[in-house]
Amino acid sequence: MRLFIAVEIPVEIRDYLFSVKNNFDRGLAKINWVAKKNVHITLKFLGDVDQKTTRKIIEKLKEIKFKSFDLELDTLGVFPNENHIRVLWVGIKNFNKVIELQQEIEEKLRKYFENDKEFSAHITIGRVNFIKDKLAFKKAINKIKINQMHFKVDSFSLIKSELSKDGPKYIGLERFSSN
């Protein structure tokens, strides 16, 4: 099964992030927006994992101890760069605790998976398929101001992703809470 580990985002933050798409002129680009219920912060993508390894992963993740922490939305950004925009994302302020959690996950799972080379604390909100007017699109991105909303992180989850023609369906397998 296809798995990843993520921080799930509170519904009021997901609602707000989903509304950011209303700032874009539909004629500027073809964007596949992330479904509201699927908005999250990916801590580690695991890929295809068998049942036996999944059980071992869950046991290792249960060993992680962390205190809840607060995050704040930051600015709108793009991957990989402004000249070749493929992903729209919202950054996170005060992301040190997310990085600590992500590194702890890496450490616990290093026996099963390679370390992620470059981790970036962000929330993907859309995938760009085509840009009609690159200059106008960049201007639109630069005009958008993200509300500096705060939210508490008191858990992370192991999530199964089932791909379909209607987009991915996420199924929470296990939630790991702060202590």
LOMARMI-864729 format. One record per residue (C-alpha): residue number from 0; residue in three letters; x, y, z negated. Coordinates in Angstrom, 3 decimals, decimal comma, padded with zeros to 6 digits. Layout:
LOMARMI-864729
+-----+------+----------+----------+----------+
| seq | type |        x |        y |        z |
+-----+------+----------+----------+----------+
| NUM |  Ala |        X |        Y |        Z |
...
+-----+------+----------+----------+----------+
***
This chain:
LOMARMI-864729
+-----+------+----------+----------+----------+
| seq | type |        x |        y |        z |
+-----+------+----------+----------+----------+
|   0 |  Met |  000,000 |  000,000 |  000,000 |
|   1 |  Arg |  001,117 |  003,582 |  000,690 |
|   2 |  Leu |  001,897 |  005,378 | -002,599 |
|   3 |  Phe |  003,044 |  008,708 | -003,944 |
|   4 |  Ile |  003,384 |  010,382 | -007,338 |
|   5 |  Ala |  001,790 |  013,782 | -007,851 |
|   6 |  Val |  000,517 |  016,450 | -010,186 |
|   7 |  Glu | -003,199 |  016,789 | -009,595 |
|   8 |  Ile | -004,430 |  020,374 | -009,433 |
|   9 |  Pro | -007,425 |  021,683 | -011,459 |
|  10 |  Val | -010,601 |  022,171 | -009,423 |
|  11 |  Glu | -010,690 |  025,992 | -009,764 |
|  12 |  Ile | -007,148 |  026,219 | -008,348 |
|  13 |  Arg | -008,027 |  023,792 | -005,523 |
|  14 |  Asp | -011,128 |  025,884 | -004,737 |
|  15 |  Tyr | -009,026 |  029,036 | -004,530 |
|  16 |  Leu | -006,272 |  027,439 | -002,418 |
|  17 |  Phe | -008,868 |  026,010 | -000,038 |
|  18 |  Ser | -010,292 |  029,530 |  000,406 |
|  19 |  Val | -006,905 |  030,858 |  001,599 |
|  20 |  Lys | -007,735 |  029,483 |  005,050 |
|  21 |  Asn | -010,419 |  032,178 |  005,367 |
|  22 |  Asn | -007,584 |  034,729 |  005,741 |
|  23 |  Phe | -006,535 |  033,217 |  009,078 |
|  24 |  Asp | -007,997 |  034,139 |  012,439 |
|  25 |  Arg | -009,013 |  030,798 |  013,975 |
|  26 |  Gly | -007,774 |  031,986 |  017,358 |
|  27 |  Leu | -004,157 |  032,339 |  016,192 |
|  28 |  Ala | -003,365 |  028,693 |  015,526 |
|  29 |  Lys | -004,681 |  025,148 |  015,282 |
|  30 |  Ile | -004,272 |  024,129 |  011,636 |
|  31 |  Asn | -005,321 |  020,925 |  009,908 |
|  32 |  Trp | -006,233 |  022,144 |  006,428 |
|  33 |  Val | -005,674 |  019,805 |  003,499 |
|  34 |  Ala | -009,040 |  018,631 |  002,172 |
|  35 |  Lys | -009,871 |  020,415 | -001,089 |
|  36 |  Lys | -010,009 |  017,161 | -003,059 |
|  37 |  Asn | -006,511 |  016,211 | -001,778 |
|  38 |  Val | -004,612 |  019,344 | -002,865 |
|  39 |  His | -001,734 |  018,374 | -005,188 |
|  40 |  Ile |  001,982 |  018,807 | -005,940 |
|  41 |  Thr |  003,897 |  015,807 | -004,640 |
|  42 |  Leu |  006,604 |  014,706 | -007,058 |
|  43 |  Lys |  007,786 |  011,698 | -005,047 |
|  44 |  Phe |  006,584 |  009,925 | -001,918 |
|  45 |  Leu |  007,120 |  006,186 | -002,280 |
|  46 |  Gly |  005,796 |  004,877 |  001,045 |
|  47 |  Asp |  004,640 |  001,300 |  001,464 |
|  48 |  Val |  004,945 | -000,661 | -001,782 |
|  49 |  Asp |  003,856 | -004,230 | -002,553 |
|  50 |  Gln |  001,692 | -005,204 | -005,567 |
|  51 |  Lys |  004,562 | -006,648 | -007,603 |
|  52 |  Thr |  006,704 | -003,519 | -007,229 |
|  53 |  Thr |  003,674 | -001,309 | -007,954 |
|  54 |  Arg |  003,259 | -003,004 | -011,341 |
|  55 |  Lys |  006,963 | -002,408 | -012,100 |
|  56 |  Ile |  006,645 |  001,256 | -011,047 |
|  57 |  Ile |  003,693 |  001,741 | -013,403 |
|  58 |  Glu |  005,662 |  000,246 | -016,290 |
|  59 |  Lys |  008,633 |  002,529 | -015,576 |
|  60 |  Leu |  006,430 |  005,637 | -015,282 |
|  61 |  Lys |  004,792 |  004,830 | -018,631 |
|  62 |  Glu |  008,227 |  005,305 | -020,225 |
|  63 |  Ile |  008,346 |  008,982 | -019,239 |
|  64 |  Lys |  007,810 |  011,389 | -022,125 |
|  65 |  Phe |  007,058 |  015,029 | -021,393 |
|  66 |  Lys |  005,289 |  017,963 | -022,984 |
|  67 |  Ser |  002,502 |  019,746 | -021,117 |
|  68 |  Phe |  003,545 |  022,942 | -019,386 |
|  69 |  Asp |  002,059 |  025,892 | -017,517 |
|  70 |  Leu |  002,527 |  026,721 | -013,848 |
|  71 |  Glu |  001,607 |  029,785 | -011,818 |
|  72 |  Leu |  000,868 |  030,106 | -008,115 |
|  73 |  Asp |  003,421 |  032,134 | -006,183 |
|  74 |  Thr |  003,613 |  033,174 | -002,529 |
|  75 |  Leu |  002,582 |  031,589 |  000,755 |
|  76 |  Gly |  005,440 |  029,925 |  002,618 |
|  77 |  Val |  006,191 |  027,751 |  005,645 |
|  78 |  Phe |  008,235 |  024,647 |  006,482 |
|  79 |  Pro |  010,656 |  024,150 |  008,070 |
|  80 |  Asn |  011,167 |  027,859 |  008,920 |
|  81 |  Glu |  009,418 |  030,937 |  010,399 |
|  82 |  Asn |  010,587 |  030,100 |  013,931 |
|  83 |  His |  009,181 |  026,589 |  013,840 |
|  84 |  Ile |  006,147 |  026,573 |  011,532 |
|  85 |  Arg |  004,724 |  023,093 |  010,851 |
|  86 |  Val |  003,442 |  023,363 |  007,259 |
|  87 |  Leu |  001,757 |  026,123 |  005,223 |
|  88 |  Trp |  002,313 |  025,893 |  001,479 |
|  89 |  Val |  001,913 |  027,858 | -001,730 |
|  90 |  Gly |  004,897 |  028,048 | -004,023 |
|  91 |  Ile |  005,043 |  027,643 | -007,778 |
|  92 |  Lys |  006,521 |  030,060 | -010,313 |
|  93 |  Asn |  008,077 |  028,666 | -013,498 |
|  94 |  Phe |  008,845 |  025,435 | -011,648 |
|  95 |  Asn |  011,737 |  024,284 | -013,890 |
|  96 |  Lys |  009,459 |  021,920 | -015,836 |
|  97 |  Val |  008,162 |  020,397 | -012,581 |
|  98 |  Ile |  011,733 |  019,799 | -011,474 |
|  99 |  Glu |  012,584 |  018,214 | -014,840 |
| 100 |  Leu |  009,575 |  015,900 | -014,513 |
| 101 |  Gln |  010,454 |  015,052 | -010,915 |
| 102 |  Gln |  014,060 |  014,272 | -011,887 |
| 103 |  Glu |  012,866 |  012,044 | -014,718 |
| 104 |  Ile |  010,689 |  010,152 | -012,214 |
| 105 |  Glu |  013,680 |  009,827 | -009,864 |
| 106 |  Glu |  015,772 |  008,422 | -012,712 |
| 107 |  Lys |  013,143 |  005,875 | -013,754 |
| 108 |  Leu |  012,604 |  004,662 | -010,180 |
| 109 |  Arg |  016,193 |  004,759 | -008,849 |
| 110 |  Lys |  016,337 |  000,940 | -008,922 |
| 111 |  Tyr |  013,469 |  000,817 | -006,398 |
| 112 |  Phe |  013,818 |  003,984 | -004,277 |
| 113 |  Glu |  016,458 |  006,371 | -003,009 |
| 114 |  Asn |  016,581 |  009,797 | -004,647 |
| 115 |  Asp |  014,847 |  012,574 | -002,750 |
| 116 |  Lys |  017,582 |  014,797 | -001,342 |
| 117 |  Glu |  015,694 |  018,084 | -001,476 |
| 118 |  Phe |  012,756 |  018,452 | -003,815 |
| 119 |  Ser |  010,705 |  021,621 | -003,491 |
| 120 |  Ala |  007,878 |  022,392 | -005,935 |
| 121 |  His |  005,044 |  023,479 | -003,634 |
| 122 |  Ile |  001,426 |  022,817 | -002,734 |
| 123 |  Thr |  000,796 |  021,986 |  000,931 |
| 124 |  Ile | -002,425 |  023,633 |  002,129 |
| 125 |  Gly | -002,225 |  023,111 |  005,900 |
| 126 |  Arg | -000,358 |  021,463 |  008,760 |
| 127 |  Val |  000,139 |  023,579 |  011,867 |
| 128 |  Asn | -000,393 |  021,777 |  015,184 |
| 129 |  Phe | -000,203 |  024,704 |  017,590 |
| 130 |  Ile |  000,376 |  028,465 |  017,375 |
| 131 |  Lys | -001,138 |  030,608 |  020,121 |
| 132 |  Asp |  000,571 |  033,891 |  019,146 |
| 133 |  Lys |  003,646 |  033,316 |  016,949 |
| 134 |  Leu |  004,252 |  036,998 |  016,151 |
| 135 |  Ala |  000,620 |  037,648 |  015,147 |
| 136 |  Phe |  000,599 |  034,415 |  013,121 |
| 137 |  Lys |  003,751 |  035,418 |  011,197 |
| 138 |  Lys |  002,205 |  038,837 |  010,501 |
| 139 |  Ala | -000,963 |  037,157 |  009,206 |
| 140 |  Ile |  001,078 |  034,956 |  006,878 |
| 141 |  Asn |  003,064 |  037,920 |  005,542 |
| 142 |  Lys | -000,135 |  039,873 |  004,800 |
| 143 |  Ile | -001,680 |  037,161 |  002,642 |
| 144 |  Lys | -001,204 |  037,722 | -001,074 |
| 145 |  Ile | -001,738 |  034,696 | -003,280 |
| 146 |  Asn | -003,486 |  035,293 | -006,617 |
| 147 |  Gln | -001,093 |  034,539 | -009,463 |
| 148 |  Met | -003,359 |  031,926 | -011,056 |
| 149 |  His | -002,102 |  029,827 | -013,991 |
| 150 |  Phe | -002,817 |  026,193 | -014,761 |
| 151 |  Lys | -001,686 |  023,599 | -017,279 |
| 152 |  Val |  000,054 |  020,370 | -016,292 |
| 153 |  Asp | -000,609 |  017,655 | -018,850 |
| 154 |  Ser | -000,362 |  014,587 | -016,614 |
| 155 |  Phe |  000,862 |  013,167 | -013,338 |
| 156 |  Ser | -000,567 |  010,320 | -011,285 |
| 157 |  Leu |  000,373 |  007,375 | -009,114 |
| 158 |  Ile | -001,830 |  007,710 | -006,061 |
| 159 |  Lys | -002,646 |  005,362 | -003,197 |
| 160 |  Ser | -003,095 |  006,987 |  000,206 |
| 161 |  Glu | -005,313 |  005,260 |  002,764 |
| 162 |  Leu | -004,987 |  006,759 |  006,233 |
| 163 |  Ser | -008,048 |  006,937 |  008,474 |
| 164 |  Lys | -009,282 |  008,869 |  011,500 |
| 165 |  Asp | -011,049 |  011,224 |  009,053 |
| 166 |  Gly | -007,778 |  012,016 |  007,260 |
| 167 |  Pro | -006,155 |  010,499 |  004,184 |
| 168 |  Lys | -008,217 |  009,177 |  001,296 |
| 169 |  Tyr | -006,478 |  009,360 | -002,082 |
| 170 |  Ile | -007,200 |  006,850 | -004,819 |
| 171 |  Gly | -005,700 |  007,358 | -008,276 |
| 172 |  Leu | -004,151 |  004,130 | -009,524 |
| 173 |  Glu | -002,767 |  005,327 | -012,861 |
| 174 |  Arg | -002,523 |  008,600 | -014,772 |
| 175 |  Phe |  000,416 |  009,347 | -017,091 |
| 176 |  Ser | -000,313 |  011,945 | -019,783 |
| 177 |  Ser |  001,970 |  014,265 | -021,695 |
| 178 |  Asn |  002,701 |  013,550 | -025,333 |
+-----+------+----------+----------+----------+
***
